[in-house]
Amino acid sequence: QVQLVESGGGLVQAGGSLRLSCAVSGSIFSINRVDWYRQAPGKQRELVALITSGGRTNYADSAKGRFTISRDNAKNTVYLQMNSLKPEDTAVYYCCLVTADTNTYWGQGTQVTVSS
């Protein structure tokens, strides 16, 4: 059974930083990529950043220049470093693992709240 556990969320003032972690466990034959999504109240879930198995990264326009996605293969963990946070970054952040055969696995989410 594949499990994803996010951590690192919390309350931070505007301009501050947080680092989210997504710990992956279980038997996975082949990973295509890991995505970070977020969902604010009353809004649709949106893709924030992704990292492929080959290390390629991509970011939403809202995240470019402020967020960095990375991974530690030895720890089976993907990170999202978020700097210069804004109140509009407030959301529940989810990581999502996509396998080579397009199965998807989601974590439970971690709340990020940015105060003005």
Rosetta constraint file for C-alpha pairs under 8 A:
AtomPair CA 1 CA 26 HARMONIC 5.33 0.50
AtomPair CA 1 CA 27 HARMONIC 6.53 0.50
AtomPair CA 2 CA 24 HARMONIC 7.25 0.50
AtomPair CA 2 CA 25 HARMONIC 5.71 0.50
AtomPair CA 2 CA 26 HARMONIC 4.31 0.50
AtomPair CA 2 CA 27 HARMONIC 6.19 0.50
AtomPair CA 2 CA 28 HARMONIC 7.04 0.50
AtomPair CA 2 CA 105 HARMONIC 7.17 0.50
AtomPair CA 3 CA 23 HARMONIC 7.99 0.50
AtomPair CA 3 CA 24 HARMONIC 5.79 0.50
AtomPair CA 3 CA 25 HARMONIC 5.23 0.50
AtomPair CA 3 CA 26 HARMONIC 6.22 0.50
AtomPair CA 3 CA 105 HARMONIC 7.37 0.50
AtomPair CA 3 CA 106 HARMONIC 7.72 0.50
AtomPair CA 3 CA 107 HARMONIC 7.02 0.50
AtomPair CA 4 CA 22 HARMONIC 6.23 0.50
AtomPair CA 4 CA 23 HARMONIC 5.56 0.50
AtomPair CA 4 CA 24 HARMONIC 4.70 0.50
AtomPair CA 4 CA 25 HARMONIC 6.58 0.50
AtomPair CA 4 CA 95 HARMONIC 7.30 0.50
AtomPair CA 4 CA 96 HARMONIC 7.75 0.50
AtomPair CA 4 CA 105 HARMONIC 7.28 0.50
AtomPair CA 4 CA 106 HARMONIC 6.25 0.50
AtomPair CA 4 CA 107 HARMONIC 4.57 0.50
AtomPair CA 4 CA 108 HARMONIC 7.62 0.50
AtomPair CA 5 CA 21 HARMONIC 7.87 0.50
AtomPair CA 5 CA 22 HARMONIC 5.43 0.50
AtomPair CA 5 CA 23 HARMONIC 5.17 0.50
AtomPair CA 5 CA 24 HARMONIC 6.71 0.50
AtomPair CA 5 CA 107 HARMONIC 5.31 0.50
AtomPair CA 5 CA 108 HARMONIC 6.67 0.50
AtomPair CA 5 CA 109 HARMONIC 7.73 0.50
AtomPair CA 6 CA 20 HARMONIC 6.91 0.50
AtomPair CA 6 CA 21 HARMONIC 5.41 0.50
AtomPair CA 6 CA 22 HARMONIC 4.41 0.50
AtomPair CA 6 CA 23 HARMONIC 6.45 0.50
AtomPair CA 6 CA 94 HARMONIC 7.04 0.50
AtomPair CA 6 CA 95 HARMONIC 6.95 0.50
AtomPair CA 6 CA 107 HARMONIC 6.25 0.50
AtomPair CA 6 CA 108 HARMONIC 6.93 0.50
AtomPair CA 6 CA 109 HARMONIC 5.93 0.50
AtomPair CA 6 CA 110 HARMONIC 5.97 0.50
AtomPair CA 7 CA 20 HARMONIC 5.71 0.50
AtomPair CA 7 CA 21 HARMONIC 5.22 0.50
AtomPair CA 7 CA 22 HARMONIC 6.64 0.50
AtomPair CA 7 CA 109 HARMONIC 7.97 0.50
AtomPair CA 7 CA 110 HARMONIC 6.00 0.50
AtomPair CA 8 CA 18 HARMONIC 6.91 0.50
AtomPair CA 8 CA 19 HARMONIC 5.86 0.50
AtomPair CA 8 CA 20 HARMONIC 4.47 0.50
AtomPair CA 8 CA 21 HARMONIC 6.08 0.50
AtomPair CA 8 CA 110 HARMONIC 7.22 0.50
AtomPair CA 9 CA 18 HARMONIC 6.98 0.50
AtomPair CA 9 CA 19 HARMONIC 7.54 0.50
AtomPair CA 9 CA 20 HARMONIC 6.19 0.50
AtomPair CA 9 CA 110 HARMONIC 5.33 0.50
AtomPair CA 9 CA 111 HARMONIC 5.24 0.50
AtomPair CA 9 CA 112 HARMONIC 4.90 0.50
AtomPair CA 9 CA 113 HARMONIC 7.90 0.50
AtomPair CA 10 CA 18 HARMONIC 7.92 0.50
AtomPair CA 10 CA 110 HARMONIC 7.96 0.50
AtomPair CA 10 CA 111 HARMONIC 6.13 0.50
AtomPair CA 10 CA 112 HARMONIC 5.04 0.50
AtomPair CA 10 CA 113 HARMONIC 6.10 0.50
AtomPair CA 11 CA 112 HARMONIC 6.18 0.50
AtomPair CA 11 CA 113 HARMONIC 4.74 0.50
AtomPair CA 11 CA 114 HARMONIC 5.89 0.50
AtomPair CA 11 CA 115 HARMONIC 7.31 0.50
AtomPair CA 12 CA 16 HARMONIC 6.05 0.50
AtomPair CA 12 CA 17 HARMONIC 7.26 0.50
AtomPair CA 12 CA 18 HARMONIC 7.76 0.50
AtomPair CA 12 CA 112 HARMONIC 7.91 0.50
AtomPair CA 12 CA 113 HARMONIC 6.34 0.50
AtomPair CA 12 CA 114 HARMONIC 5.02 0.50
AtomPair CA 12 CA 115 HARMONIC 6.27 0.50
AtomPair CA 13 CA 85 HARMONIC 7.67 0.50
AtomPair CA 13 CA 114 HARMONIC 5.37 0.50
AtomPair CA 13 CA 115 HARMONIC 4.77 0.50
AtomPair CA 13 CA 116 HARMONIC 6.20 0.50
AtomPair CA 14 CA 84 HARMONIC 6.95 0.50
AtomPair CA 14 CA 85 HARMONIC 5.33 0.50
AtomPair CA 14 CA 86 HARMONIC 5.01 0.50
AtomPair CA 14 CA 87 HARMONIC 6.27 0.50
AtomPair CA 14 CA 114 HARMONIC 5.69 0.50
AtomPair CA 14 CA 115 HARMONIC 5.67 0.50
AtomPair CA 14 CA 116 HARMONIC 5.33 0.50
AtomPair CA 15 CA 83 HARMONIC 7.05 0.50
AtomPair CA 15 CA 84 HARMONIC 4.17 0.50
AtomPair CA 15 CA 85 HARMONIC 4.88 0.50
AtomPair CA 15 CA 86 HARMONIC 6.40 0.50
AtomPair CA 16 CA 83 HARMONIC 6.16 0.50
AtomPair CA 16 CA 84 HARMONIC 5.48 0.50
AtomPair CA 16 CA 85 HARMONIC 5.50 0.50
AtomPair CA 17 CA 81 HARMONIC 7.47 0.50
AtomPair CA 17 CA 82 HARMONIC 5.41 0.50
AtomPair CA 17 CA 83 HARMONIC 4.39 0.50
AtomPair CA 17 CA 84 HARMONIC 6.22 0.50
AtomPair CA 17 CA 85 HARMONIC 6.16 0.50
AtomPair CA 18 CA 81 HARMONIC 6.14 0.50
AtomPair CA 18 CA 82 HARMONIC 5.28 0.50
AtomPair CA 18 CA 83 HARMONIC 6.74 0.50
AtomPair CA 19 CA 79 HARMONIC 6.70 0.50
AtomPair CA 19 CA 80 HARMONIC 5.57 0.50
AtomPair CA 19 CA 81 HARMONIC 4.35 0.50
AtomPair CA 19 CA 82 HARMONIC 5.94 0.50
AtomPair CA 20 CA 79 HARMONIC 5.50 0.50
AtomPair CA 20 CA 80 HARMONIC 4.98 0.50
AtomPair CA 20 CA 81 HARMONIC 6.37 0.50
AtomPair CA 20 CA 82 HARMONIC 7.88 0.50
AtomPair CA 21 CA 77 HARMONIC 6.55 0.50
AtomPair CA 21 CA 78 HARMONIC 5.82 0.50
AtomPair CA 21 CA 79 HARMONIC 4.55 0.50
AtomPair CA 21 CA 80 HARMONIC 6.51 0.50
AtomPair CA 22 CA 77 HARMONIC 5.36 0.50
AtomPair CA 22 CA 78 HARMONIC 5.06 0.50
AtomPair CA 22 CA 79 HARMONIC 6.19 0.50
AtomPair CA 22 CA 95 HARMONIC 6.35 0.50
AtomPair CA 22 CA 107 HARMONIC 7.88 0.50
AtomPair CA 23 CA 75 HARMONIC 7.69 0.50
AtomPair CA 23 CA 76 HARMONIC 5.99 0.50
AtomPair CA 23 CA 77 HARMONIC 4.42 0.50
AtomPair CA 23 CA 78 HARMONIC 6.62 0.50
AtomPair CA 24 CA 76 HARMONIC 5.47 0.50
AtomPair CA 24 CA 77 HARMONIC 5.99 0.50
AtomPair CA 25 CA 76 HARMONIC 7.21 0.50
AtomPair CA 28 CA 99 HARMONIC 7.72 0.50
AtomPair CA 29 CA 99 HARMONIC 7.85 0.50
AtomPair CA 30 CA 99 HARMONIC 5.71 0.50
AtomPair CA 30 CA 100 HARMONIC 5.47 0.50
AtomPair CA 31 CA 53 HARMONIC 6.31 0.50
AtomPair CA 31 CA 97 HARMONIC 7.27 0.50
AtomPair CA 31 CA 98 HARMONIC 6.19 0.50
AtomPair CA 31 CA 99 HARMONIC 4.29 0.50
AtomPair CA 31 CA 100 HARMONIC 5.50 0.50
AtomPair CA 32 CA 52 HARMONIC 5.91 0.50
AtomPair CA 32 CA 53 HARMONIC 5.46 0.50
AtomPair CA 32 CA 97 HARMONIC 7.76 0.50
AtomPair CA 32 CA 98 HARMONIC 5.51 0.50
AtomPair CA 32 CA 99 HARMONIC 4.84 0.50
AtomPair CA 32 CA 100 HARMONIC 4.80 0.50
AtomPair CA 32 CA 102 HARMONIC 7.87 0.50
AtomPair CA 33 CA 50 HARMONIC 6.86 0.50
AtomPair CA 33 CA 51 HARMONIC 5.56 0.50
AtomPair CA 33 CA 52 HARMONIC 4.00 0.50
AtomPair CA 33 CA 53 HARMONIC 5.40 0.50
AtomPair CA 33 CA 97 HARMONIC 6.12 0.50
AtomPair CA 33 CA 98 HARMONIC 5.42 0.50
AtomPair CA 33 CA 99 HARMONIC 6.94 0.50
AtomPair CA 34 CA 50 HARMONIC 5.66 0.50
AtomPair CA 34 CA 51 HARMONIC 5.53 0.50
AtomPair CA 34 CA 52 HARMONIC 6.46 0.50
AtomPair CA 34 CA 78 HARMONIC 7.57 0.50
AtomPair CA 34 CA 95 HARMONIC 6.88 0.50
AtomPair CA 34 CA 96 HARMONIC 5.60 0.50
AtomPair CA 34 CA 97 HARMONIC 4.49 0.50
AtomPair CA 34 CA 98 HARMONIC 6.16 0.50
AtomPair CA 35 CA 47 HARMONIC 7.14 0.50
AtomPair CA 35 CA 48 HARMONIC 7.53 0.50
AtomPair CA 35 CA 49 HARMONIC 5.81 0.50
AtomPair CA 35 CA 50 HARMONIC 4.18 0.50
AtomPair CA 35 CA 51 HARMONIC 6.51 0.50
AtomPair CA 35 CA 95 HARMONIC 5.55 0.50
AtomPair CA 35 CA 96 HARMONIC 5.04 0.50
AtomPair CA 35 CA 97 HARMONIC 6.38 0.50
AtomPair CA 35 CA 98 HARMONIC 7.91 0.50
AtomPair CA 36 CA 47 HARMONIC 6.18 0.50
AtomPair CA 36 CA 48 HARMONIC 5.51 0.50
AtomPair CA 36 CA 49 HARMONIC 5.27 0.50
AtomPair CA 36 CA 50 HARMONIC 6.12 0.50
AtomPair CA 36 CA 80 HARMONIC 7.65 0.50
AtomPair CA 36 CA 93 HARMONIC 6.87 0.50
AtomPair CA 36 CA 94 HARMONIC 5.66 0.50
AtomPair CA 36 CA 95 HARMONIC 4.47 0.50
AtomPair CA 36 CA 96 HARMONIC 6.31 0.50
AtomPair CA 37 CA 45 HARMONIC 6.46 0.50
AtomPair CA 37 CA 46 HARMONIC 5.38 0.50
AtomPair CA 37 CA 47 HARMONIC 4.36 0.50
AtomPair CA 37 CA 48 HARMONIC 5.15 0.50
AtomPair CA 37 CA 49 HARMONIC 7.14 0.50
AtomPair CA 37 CA 93 HARMONIC 5.66 0.50
AtomPair CA 37 CA 94 HARMONIC 5.07 0.50
AtomPair CA 37 CA 95 HARMONIC 6.13 0.50
AtomPair CA 37 CA 96 HARMONIC 7.50 0.50
AtomPair CA 38 CA 45 HARMONIC 5.50 0.50
AtomPair CA 38 CA 46 HARMONIC 5.49 0.50
AtomPair CA 38 CA 47 HARMONIC 6.60 0.50
AtomPair CA 38 CA 48 HARMONIC 6.71 0.50
AtomPair CA 38 CA 91 HARMONIC 5.81 0.50
AtomPair CA 38 CA 92 HARMONIC 5.41 0.50
AtomPair CA 38 CA 93 HARMONIC 4.22 0.50
AtomPair CA 38 CA 94 HARMONIC 5.90 0.50
AtomPair CA 39 CA 43 HARMONIC 6.29 0.50
AtomPair CA 39 CA 44 HARMONIC 6.02 0.50
AtomPair CA 39 CA 45 HARMONIC 4.32 0.50
AtomPair CA 39 CA 46 HARMONIC 6.34 0.50
AtomPair CA 39 CA 91 HARMONIC 5.18 0.50
AtomPair CA 39 CA 92 HARMONIC 5.30 0.50
AtomPair CA 39 CA 93 HARMONIC 6.55 0.50
AtomPair CA 40 CA 44 HARMONIC 7.30 0.50
AtomPair CA 40 CA 45 HARMONIC 7.36 0.50
AtomPair CA 40 CA 90 HARMONIC 6.46 0.50
AtomPair CA 40 CA 91 HARMONIC 4.20 0.50
AtomPair CA 40 CA 92 HARMONIC 6.36 0.50
AtomPair CA 41 CA 91 HARMONIC 7.08 0.50
AtomPair CA 47 CA 60 HARMONIC 6.69 0.50
AtomPair CA 48 CA 59 HARMONIC 5.81 0.50
AtomPair CA 48 CA 60 HARMONIC 5.09 0.50
AtomPair CA 48 CA 62 HARMONIC 7.76 0.50
AtomPair CA 48 CA 63 HARMONIC 6.44 0.50
AtomPair CA 49 CA 57 HARMONIC 7.15 0.50
AtomPair CA 49 CA 58 HARMONIC 5.55 0.50
AtomPair CA 49 CA 59 HARMONIC 4.34 0.50
AtomPair CA 49 CA 60 HARMONIC 6.18 0.50
AtomPair CA 49 CA 63 HARMONIC 7.55 0.50
AtomPair CA 49 CA 68 HARMONIC 7.98 0.50
AtomPair CA 49 CA 69 HARMONIC 6.61 0.50
AtomPair CA 50 CA 57 HARMONIC 5.50 0.50
AtomPair CA 50 CA 58 HARMONIC 5.41 0.50
AtomPair CA 50 CA 59 HARMONIC 6.68 0.50
AtomPair CA 50 CA 69 HARMONIC 6.91 0.50
AtomPair CA 51 CA 55 HARMONIC 5.79 0.50
AtomPair CA 51 CA 56 HARMONIC 5.51 0.50
AtomPair CA 51 CA 57 HARMONIC 4.45 0.50
AtomPair CA 51 CA 58 HARMONIC 6.76 0.50
AtomPair CA 51 CA 69 HARMONIC 6.77 0.50
AtomPair CA 51 CA 70 HARMONIC 7.14 0.50
AtomPair CA 52 CA 56 HARMONIC 5.22 0.50
AtomPair CA 52 CA 57 HARMONIC 6.53 0.50
AtomPair CA 57 CA 69 HARMONIC 7.16 0.50
AtomPair CA 59 CA 63 HARMONIC 5.94 0.50
AtomPair CA 59 CA 64 HARMONIC 5.77 0.50
AtomPair CA 60 CA 64 HARMONIC 6.34 0.50
AtomPair CA 63 CA 67 HARMONIC 5.28 0.50
AtomPair CA 66 CA 82 HARMONIC 6.06 0.50
AtomPair CA 66 CA 83 HARMONIC 5.15 0.50
AtomPair CA 66 CA 84 HARMONIC 6.17 0.50
AtomPair CA 66 CA 85 HARMONIC 7.77 0.50
AtomPair CA 67 CA 80 HARMONIC 6.66 0.50
AtomPair CA 67 CA 81 HARMONIC 5.44 0.50
AtomPair CA 67 CA 82 HARMONIC 4.46 0.50
AtomPair CA 67 CA 83 HARMONIC 6.07 0.50
AtomPair CA 68 CA 79 HARMONIC 7.95 0.50
AtomPair CA 68 CA 80 HARMONIC 5.65 0.50
AtomPair CA 68 CA 81 HARMONIC 5.04 0.50
AtomPair CA 68 CA 82 HARMONIC 6.62 0.50
AtomPair CA 69 CA 78 HARMONIC 7.23 0.50
AtomPair CA 69 CA 79 HARMONIC 5.60 0.50
AtomPair CA 69 CA 80 HARMONIC 4.58 0.50
AtomPair CA 69 CA 81 HARMONIC 6.36 0.50
AtomPair CA 70 CA 78 HARMONIC 5.75 0.50
AtomPair CA 70 CA 79 HARMONIC 5.21 0.50
AtomPair CA 70 CA 80 HARMONIC 6.60 0.50
AtomPair CA 71 CA 76 HARMONIC 7.57 0.50
AtomPair CA 71 CA 77 HARMONIC 5.73 0.50
AtomPair CA 71 CA 78 HARMONIC 4.17 0.50
AtomPair CA 71 CA 79 HARMONIC 5.83 0.50
AtomPair CA 72 CA 76 HARMONIC 6.00 0.50
AtomPair CA 72 CA 77 HARMONIC 5.39 0.50
AtomPair CA 72 CA 78 HARMONIC 6.33 0.50
AtomPair CA 73 CA 77 HARMONIC 6.54 0.50
AtomPair CA 85 CA 89 HARMONIC 6.46 0.50
AtomPair CA 85 CA 114 HARMONIC 6.77 0.50
AtomPair CA 86 CA 90 HARMONIC 7.60 0.50
AtomPair CA 86 CA 114 HARMONIC 6.12 0.50
AtomPair CA 86 CA 115 HARMONIC 7.78 0.50
AtomPair CA 86 CA 116 HARMONIC 7.53 0.50
AtomPair CA 87 CA 113 HARMONIC 7.31 0.50
AtomPair CA 87 CA 114 HARMONIC 4.67 0.50
AtomPair CA 87 CA 115 HARMONIC 5.70 0.50
AtomPair CA 87 CA 116 HARMONIC 5.97 0.50
AtomPair CA 88 CA 114 HARMONIC 7.55 0.50
AtomPair CA 89 CA 112 HARMONIC 7.54 0.50
AtomPair CA 89 CA 113 HARMONIC 7.45 0.50
AtomPair CA 89 CA 114 HARMONIC 6.71 0.50
AtomPair CA 90 CA 111 HARMONIC 7.79 0.50
AtomPair CA 90 CA 112 HARMONIC 5.36 0.50
AtomPair CA 90 CA 113 HARMONIC 4.56 0.50
AtomPair CA 90 CA 114 HARMONIC 5.46 0.50
AtomPair CA 91 CA 111 HARMONIC 6.08 0.50
AtomPair CA 91 CA 112 HARMONIC 5.50 0.50
AtomPair CA 91 CA 113 HARMONIC 6.62 0.50
AtomPair CA 92 CA 109 HARMONIC 5.87 0.50
AtomPair CA 92 CA 110 HARMONIC 5.39 0.50
AtomPair CA 92 CA 111 HARMONIC 4.35 0.50
AtomPair CA 92 CA 112 HARMONIC 5.98 0.50
AtomPair CA 93 CA 109 HARMONIC 5.27 0.50
AtomPair CA 93 CA 110 HARMONIC 5.27 0.50
AtomPair CA 93 CA 111 HARMONIC 6.22 0.50
AtomPair CA 93 CA 112 HARMONIC 7.01 0.50
AtomPair CA 94 CA 106 HARMONIC 6.96 0.50
AtomPair CA 94 CA 107 HARMONIC 5.90 0.50
AtomPair CA 94 CA 108 HARMONIC 6.74 0.50
AtomPair CA 94 CA 109 HARMONIC 4.43 0.50
AtomPair CA 94 CA 110 HARMONIC 6.63 0.50
AtomPair CA 95 CA 106 HARMONIC 5.97 0.50
AtomPair CA 95 CA 107 HARMONIC 5.66 0.50
AtomPair CA 95 CA 109 HARMONIC 7.19 0.50
AtomPair CA 96 CA 104 HARMONIC 6.60 0.50
AtomPair CA 96 CA 105 HARMONIC 5.51 0.50
AtomPair CA 96 CA 106 HARMONIC 4.56 0.50
AtomPair CA 96 CA 107 HARMONIC 6.57 0.50
AtomPair CA 97 CA 104 HARMONIC 5.52 0.50
AtomPair CA 97 CA 105 HARMONIC 5.13 0.50
AtomPair CA 97 CA 106 HARMONIC 6.56 0.50
AtomPair CA 98 CA 102 HARMONIC 5.69 0.50
AtomPair CA 98 CA 103 HARMONIC 5.67 0.50
AtomPair CA 98 CA 104 HARMONIC 4.60 0.50
AtomPair CA 98 CA 105 HARMONIC 6.67 0.50
AtomPair CA 99 CA 103 HARMONIC 5.26 0.50
AtomPair CA 99 CA 104 HARMONIC 6.48 0.50
